């Protein structure tokens, strides 16, 4: 299949790698062109600009940092991906985590242009993508999902159809609410144990074998043992996602008190210089407050 991937951050690059590896004819674009070099070396075609994507591809995948970036790509007056000329037979798949408001705007524009539009946010990090274990939650017109399902499975094997509209957006936000809350609880678990001289390796071995273990917890054990906070998903981006969670909750009239607190704690990480580290920098923040910090 001819497919373009626009947005080559950590996740977008990993997705494009999977598609090249699966034998698709892949074109790529990023604001800073250097991020495309490795993919071009693998055989991908470098687009000059986003508007060129529809000339080469039947499917465009966007994986961008935030709602504004998606709007810039999809809704631009000239060359917006949702405004393809002769859009019939073209499909736009957005795999980013963005607001329902912007997503609805993209859906409306795509519908008027004859472009199929699928919301397909993901749960996982670049390592999960490359290992072939990514979870993808999709929503939109069922016909568009059915025609895109094979392509999505080439990116990750766990593909779920959530229904019409922006249902996938809500599910993705609910998942990230759980991720952020689990990260803070894991940080508190470690800080408490270490305040009583419990070795971290002993604690995490037991946590990993206990009822509270999860794939997320197990994935974080190695980096935590090494005090490695290289970002798989930054504190800044997690705070951005919780912005969206709280916005969605307000629209639905649902109080999310724990999420609101974790949102504040992530903001504290950002305000104290930890914003570009992995979201487990919640532990560094907590250690500093407890006088335990070595980082």
Buried (B, 14 or more C-beta within 10 A) or exposed (E): BBBBBBBBBBBBBBBBBBBBBBEBBBBBBBEEBEBBEBBEEEEBBBBEEBBBBBEBBBBBBBBBBBBEBBBBBBBBEEBBBBBBEEBEEBBBBBBBBBBBBBBBBBBEBBBEBEBBBBBBBBBBBBEBBBEEEBBBBBBBBEEBBEBBBEBBBBBBEBBBBBEEBBBBBBBBBEBBBEBBBBBBBBBEBBBEBBEEEEEBEEBBEEBBEEEEBBEBBEBBBEBBEEEEBEBBBBBBBBBBBBBBBBBBBEEEEEEBEEBEEBBEBBBBBBEEEBBBBBBBBBBBBBBBEEEBEEE
